[in-house]
Amino acid sequence: MKSESQIMSELSHKSDYLRELSPEESAQLKSAILDIYKDVAALCDKYELTYMMSGGTCLGAVRHQGFIPWDDDLDVMMPRADYNVLLDLLENGELGEKYEYTYPNKSSDANTVFLKIFRKNSKDVEIHNVTSPFPKGIFMDVFPLDVVPNSIWGQKIKGFIANSIQFISICRLYTQYPSPQLKEFMGLDSSLKKRYVFKKIIGTLCGFASHSKWIYWFDKFVASSKNGNQWGIPTGRKYYNGEIFDMDVFVPVTKGSFEGLQVNLPHQTDKYLRNLYNNYMELPPLEKRERHFICEFELPKE
């Protein structure tokens, strides 16, 4: 069965308001994202926080020494303790006036279950975020590494609960901040339409709590394990159970090259990447290459 993202990629050409970036725009976007990363990395280095490239960004560093040519995201991950320090630094204005950010917390909502840092006065509007109240600028993502239970059954039980809460949070996002553009786009394919309707139903049934509460509960739940010798990435592409490793897979960090910069990578980079991509040095076929489709794009205005 094709994933939702694969189907959406195939249907993108049928949409009048969804488009793929031109090569020039993609290069400009990558440059703007890299500027965000430089500022965040400088802040982390200043306070000696542990951080490293994650997911496709880590793959890009190893295979391309930079961005994957057809991808224009930049992801970083860091241990929960360092992640929390970074959040405090952001709240104290340490990153400066150029940026805004969202993350699960008690006082405000966010569009994801992890930290997103946005460049003000820019646009990188995704289809689910057209009419939402969240920032719509060019962004980078930061994922926390969380301690997981030591036992396999503990991991399975906690993973089931965490994934369920996260799924409900997505459903609540659909119902609390409906996107007419997303609804119309999902209607282009019968399979996508069924999934969309199902999520709307679940979101309505779970409407006794707001989207902000669901993602806050998720964040607190996945961060609740304190004693263990393994880390996972509950907010990652393989959800709670898909990226669990001994801590020495991640730290101490090793060095790599990314767009001419020296960057941090997981200590056992090969093991980390094989879990995500198997034969990661082999280029995927065209139809499996993830692409960035947006509704609006605008470079930062100084």
C-alpha positions in Angstrom: 0.0 0.0 0.0 1.3 3.4 -0.9 1.9 5.9 1.9 -0.1 9.1 2.2 2.9 11.2 1.2 3.6 9.1 -1.9 0.0 9.5 -3.1 0.1 13.2 -2.4 3.3 13.6 -4.4 1.7 11.8 -7.4 -1.4 14.0 -7.2 0.4 17.3 -6.8 0.3 18.2 -10.5 -3.5 18.1 -10.4 -3.7 21.0 -7.9 -3.8 24.6 -8.9 -2.5 25.9 -5.6 0.2 23.3 -4.8 3.4 23.4 -6.7 7.0 22.1 -6.6 9.7 24.7 -6.2 11.9 25.6 -9.2 15.6 24.7 -9.0 16.4 28.4 -8.3 13.7 28.6 -5.6 15.0 25.4 -4.0 18.5 26.7 -3.9 17.3 30.0 -2.3 15.3 28.0 0.3 18.2 25.8 1.2 20.4 28.9 1.7 17.8 30.5 4.0 17.4 27.3 6.0 21.1 27.0 6.3 21.2 30.5 7.8 18.7 29.4 10.4 20.8 26.4 11.2 24.0 28.5 11.6 22.3 30.7 14.2 20.8 27.8 16.1 24.1 25.9 16.0 26.0 28.9 17.3 23.6 29.2 20.2 23.9 25.5 21.0 27.7 25.7 20.8 27.8 28.8 23.1 26.0 26.9 25.8 27.8 23.5 25.1 24.5 21.7 24.1 24.7 18.4 22.4 23.0 18.3 19.0 23.4 16.5 15.7 22.0 16.2 12.2 18.9 13.9 12.0 17.1 11.9 9.3 17.5 13.1 5.8 19.8 15.9 6.8 22.2 13.3 8.3 21.8 11.2 5.1 22.6 14.3 3.0 25.7 15.0 5.0 27.0 11.5 4.5 26.0 10.8 0.9 26.1 14.3 -0.6 28.0 16.4 2.0 25.0 18.7 2.0 21.3 18.8 1.2 19.9 15.9 -0.6 19.4 17.4 -4.1 15.6 16.8 -4.2 15.0 17.7 -0.6 15.0 21.0 1.2 14.5 20.3 4.8 16.9 20.6 7.7 16.4 18.5 10.8 18.4 18.4 14.1 18.0 16.2 17.1 19.3 16.5 20.6 19.0 14.8 24.0 15.9 15.9 25.9 17.9 17.7 28.6 19.7 19.8 26.0 16.4 20.3 24.1 14.8 21.7 27.2 17.7 24.1 27.7 17.4 25.3 24.1 13.7 26.0 24.7 14.6 28.1 27.8 17.1 30.0 25.7 14.5 30.7 23.0 12.0 31.9 25.6 14.7 34.2 27.0 15.2 35.7 23.5 18.7 34.4 23.0 18.2 33.6 19.3 17.3 37.2 18.5 14.4 39.0 16.8 14.7 37.3 13.4 12.9 34.2 14.6 9.7 32.8 16.0 9.1 29.3 17.2 6.4 26.8 18.2 6.6 23.7 20.5 4.2 21.8 22.8 3.6 23.8 25.9 0.8 24.8 28.4 0.3 28.4 27.3 0.1 28.2 23.5 -0.6 25.8 20.6 1.8 24.5 18.0 1.4 22.7 14.7 3.8 19.9 15.5 4.8 17.7 18.5 8.4 19.0 18.3 10.2 22.4 18.1 10.0 24.3 14.8 12.0 27.5 14.4 10.7 29.9 11.8 12.4 32.8 10.0 10.2 35.9 10.3 9.2 37.9 7.2 9.4 34.8 5.0 6.9 32.3 3.6 7.1 28.5 3.2 3.4 27.7 3.4 2.5 24.0 3.4 -1.0 22.8 2.4 -2.2 22.0 5.9 -1.0 25.3 7.3 -2.7 27.8 4.9 -5.5 29.0 7.2 -4.0 28.0 10.6 -2.8 30.6 13.2 0.7 29.2 13.2 3.8 30.8 11.7 4.2 30.2 8.0 7.9 31.2 7.5 10.9 29.2 6.3 11.8 26.8 9.1 14.0 24.1 10.5 12.9 21.3 12.9 14.5 20.1 16.2 13.6 16.7 17.6 14.2 15.6 21.2 15.9 12.3 22.0 13.9 10.7 24.8 14.8 7.9 27.2 12.7 4.8 26.6 11.8 1.9 29.0 14.4 -0.8 29.3 12.1 -3.7 28.6 10.8 -4.5 25.1 7.2 -4.8 26.5 7.6 -1.5 28.2 8.6 0.0 24.9 5.8 -1.6 23.1 3.1 -0.5 25.6 4.5 3.1 25.8 4.9 3.2 22.1 1.2 2.2 21.5 0.0 4.9 23.8 2.3 7.6 22.5 1.5 6.8 18.8 -2.2 6.9 19.7 -2.0 10.3 21.3 0.1 11.6 18.4 -2.5 10.3 15.9 -5.3 11.9 17.8 -3.4 15.2 17.9 -3.2 15.1 14.1 -6.9 14.5 13.9 -7.6 17.4 16.2 -5.4 19.6 14.0 -7.6 18.7 11.1 -10.8 19.5 12.9 -9.7 22.5 15.0 -7.8 24.2 12.1 -9.5 23.0 8.9 -7.8 23.7 5.7 -10.1 24.0 2.7 -7.1 23.5 0.4 -6.2 20.2 2.1 -9.8 19.0 2.0 -10.0 19.7 -1.7 -6.6 18.1 -2.4 -7.5 14.9 -0.4 -10.6 14.6 -2.4 -8.6 14.0 -5.6 -7.9 10.4 -4.5 -10.5 8.0 -3.0 -7.9 6.5 -0.6 -6.8 9.9 0.6 -10.4 11.0 1.0 -11.2 8.0 3.2 -8.2 8.7 5.4 -9.1 12.4 5.6 -12.7 11.6 6.6 -11.6 9.1 9.2 -9.2 11.6 10.8 -12.0 14.2 10.9 -14.3 11.7 12.6 -11.6 10.8 15.2 -10.8 14.5 15.7 -14.4 15.3 16.3 -14.9 12.4 18.8 -11.7 13.5 20.7 -12.8 17.2 20.7 -13.2 17.1 24.5 -9.6 18.4 24.5 -7.9 21.0 22.3 -5.1 20.3 19.9 -2.7 22.1 22.2 -3.6 19.8 25.1 -3.1 16.6 23.0 0.4 17.6 21.9 1.3 18.8 25.4 0.1 15.4 26.8 2.1 13.6 24.1 5.3 15.6 24.9 5.1 15.0 28.6 4.3 11.4 28.2 7.2 10.5 25.8 9.6 12.5 28.1 8.4 10.8 31.3 10.9 7.9 31.3 14.0 8.9 33.2 15.9 5.7 33.9 17.1 3.8 30.9 20.1 3.2 28.7 18.4 3.7 25.4 17.1 6.7 23.5 14.3 6.9 20.9 12.9 9.6 18.6 9.2 9.5 19.3 8.5 12.5 17.0 10.6 11.0 14.2 9.5 9.5 10.9 9.3 6.0 12.4 7.3 7.1 15.4 8.0 5.9 19.0 9.4 2.4 18.4 11.2 2.8 15.1 14.4 4.6 16.1 15.4 3.1 19.5 19.1 2.7 20.1 21.6 2.4 22.8 22.8 5.9 23.7 26.2 5.3 22.3 24.7 5.2 18.8 24.1 8.9 19.2 26.9 10.2 21.5 29.6 11.3 21.6 28.9 13.0 18.3 31.2 12.6 15.3 32.0 15.2 12.7 30.8 15.5 9.1 30.5 18.0 6.3 27.3 19.8 5.2 27.3 22.5 2.6 30.9 23.5 3.5 30.2 23.5 7.2 31.6 21.1 9.8 28.5 19.5 11.5 27.7 17.0 14.2 26.5 13.5 13.3 25.4 10.5 15.4 28.4 8.6 16.8 27.5 5.4 14.9 26.2 7.1 11.8 26.1 3.9 9.7 23.9 2.0 12.2 21.6 5.0 12.5 21.2 5.5 8.8 20.8 1.8 7.9 17.8 1.6 10.3 16.1 4.5 8.4 17.1 3.8 4.8 18.8 0.4 4.6 21.2 0.8 1.7 21.4 4.5 2.2 24.3 5.2 -0.2 22.1 3.9 -3.1 20.0 6.6 -4.7 16.3 5.9 -4.5 14.2 5.7 -7.7 12.6 8.9 -8.8 9.1 8.0 -7.6 10.4 7.4 -4.1 12.3 10.7 -3.7 10.6 13.0 -1.2 9.7 16.4 -2.6 8.7 19.6 -1.1 5.3 20.9 -2.3 4.1 24.3 -1.0 1.3 26.8 -1.6 3.4 30.0 -1.0 7.1 30.8 -1.0 8.9 34.0 -0.2 12.4 34.7 0.8 13.1 36.5 4.1 12.8 40.3 4.0 15.4 42.0 6.0 
